[in-house]
Amino acid sequence: MRYREATQEDIPVILEARQTDLEWGPADHRTGLYLKGEHHPQQALLPRVIIIALDGEALVGYIGGHLTTRYECDGELQYLWVAPEQRRRGVASGLLRLLTDWFAEREAKRICVDVSYDNMGARAFYADRGAVKLVGPWLVWEDLATE
């Protein structure tokens, strides 16, 4: 598995990869604008990043995050997706570790993520890595770098 920061050239590949995911459906059509800093989730700050996971030349996952002031957090995990055939193989953990490093380089410790109540797999994944309930469907790591 190879990981790297995404560029605008990767956005069509991200959008195409998500078309095959019958469970979670297509990617947010604003992903490219998000990466360019032209789409801003509530209280989002610059910078932001998307990191992709590649198996050979095939995109098999990505994670995105940005700095924020939402819920008095320093950062927000915006996107995390892994191709169905690659789930439970450590891809998401590798992506989260790299995003954790990205946040740490920016001294962002308190990180939040919005996870729908019906996404029990993601909620369990984050809880196993130290996330706790924040408010509504939101979870938080008080210091993601120590988890």
C-alpha positions in Angstrom: 0.0 0.0 0.0 1.3 3.4 -0.9 0.0 6.7 0.5 0.4 10.3 -0.7 -1.3 13.7 -0.6 -3.9 14.1 -3.3 -3.7 16.7 -6.0 -6.5 18.2 -8.1 -5.6 15.5 -10.7 -6.7 12.8 -8.3 -10.2 14.2 -7.8 -11.7 12.5 -10.9 -10.2 9.2 -9.7 -11.7 9.7 -6.2 -15.1 10.5 -7.7 -14.9 7.5 -10.1 -13.8 5.1 -7.3 -16.8 6.0 -5.2 -19.2 5.2 -8.0 -18.6 1.5 -7.4 -19.5 1.6 -3.7 -23.1 0.5 -3.6 -23.2 0.7 0.2 -22.0 4.4 0.7 -22.6 5.8 -2.8 -20.9 8.5 -4.7 -18.4 10.9 -3.2 -19.3 14.5 -2.3 -19.3 16.3 -5.6 -17.6 19.2 -3.8 -14.4 17.2 -3.0 -12.3 19.0 -5.6 -13.5 22.4 -4.4 -12.8 21.4 -0.8 -9.2 20.5 -1.7 -8.7 23.8 -3.6 -10.0 25.7 -0.5 -13.1 26.9 -2.4 -15.7 24.8 -0.4 -15.7 25.4 3.3 -17.6 23.2 5.8 -18.9 25.2 8.7 -16.1 26.9 10.6 -13.5 25.3 8.5 -10.1 27.0 8.2 -7.3 26.5 5.8 -5.2 24.5 5.2 -6.8 21.2 4.4 -5.6 17.9 3.0 -6.7 14.8 1.3 -4.5 11.7 1.5 -5.0 8.8 -0.8 -4.2 5.1 -0.5 -3.0 3.3 -3.6 -2.7 -0.4 -4.3 -0.4 -0.4 -7.3 -2.0 2.3 -9.4 -5.6 1.7 -8.1 -7.1 4.2 -5.6 -8.4 2.1 -2.7 -9.1 4.8 -0.1 -8.8 8.4 1.0 -9.1 10.6 4.0 -9.5 14.4 4.3 -9.3 16.9 7.0 -8.9 20.6 7.8 -8.3 23.0 10.6 -11.5 24.3 12.3 -13.0 26.1 15.2 -16.2 24.0 15.2 -17.0 22.7 18.7 -13.8 24.3 20.0 -11.8 21.7 18.1 -8.5 22.3 16.3 -9.2 20.0 13.4 -12.0 18.1 11.7 -11.8 14.8 9.9 -14.0 15.5 6.8 -13.8 12.4 4.7 -12.7 8.8 5.2 -13.5 6.1 2.6 -12.0 2.7 1.8 -13.0 0.5 -1.2 -15.3 -2.3 -0.1 -12.8 -5.0 -1.1 -10.0 -3.3 1.0 -12.0 -2.8 4.2 -10.6 -4.4 7.4 -7.1 -4.6 5.9 -5.5 -1.7 7.7 -6.1 0.9 5.0 -8.3 3.2 7.1 -5.8 2.9 10.0 -2.9 3.9 7.8 -4.9 6.8 6.4 -5.9 8.0 9.9 -2.3 7.7 11.1 -1.1 10.0 8.3 -3.9 12.5 8.9 -3.0 12.4 12.6 0.6 13.3 11.6 -0.7 16.2 9.4 -2.7 17.6 12.3 0.2 17.2 14.6 2.5 19.2 12.3 -0.1 22.0 12.6 -0.4 21.6 16.4 -4.0 20.5 16.0 -4.8 18.1 18.9 -8.6 18.2 19.5 -10.1 16.6 16.4 -13.8 16.1 15.7 -15.7 14.0 13.2 -19.4 13.8 12.2 -20.4 10.2 11.9 -24.0 9.3 11.2 -25.7 7.1 13.8 -26.4 4.4 11.2 -22.7 4.0 10.3 -21.9 1.7 13.1 -18.7 0.4 11.5 -17.2 3.9 11.3 -18.4 4.7 14.9 -16.7 1.5 16.2 -13.6 2.2 14.2 -13.2 5.7 15.7 -14.1 4.6 19.2 -11.5 1.8 19.0 -9.0 4.6 18.3 -10.1 6.7 21.3 -12.9 8.9 19.9 -15.7 9.7 22.4 -19.1 11.3 22.1 -19.1 15.1 21.6 -22.6 16.2 20.7 -25.3 14.7 18.5 -23.6 12.3 16.0 -20.2 14.0 16.5 -17.2 12.3 18.1 -14.0 13.9 19.3 -10.4 13.0 20.1 -9.2 15.3 22.9 -5.6 14.6 21.7 -5.6 12.5 18.6 -1.8 12.3 18.5 -1.8 10.3 21.8 -4.4 7.8 20.7 
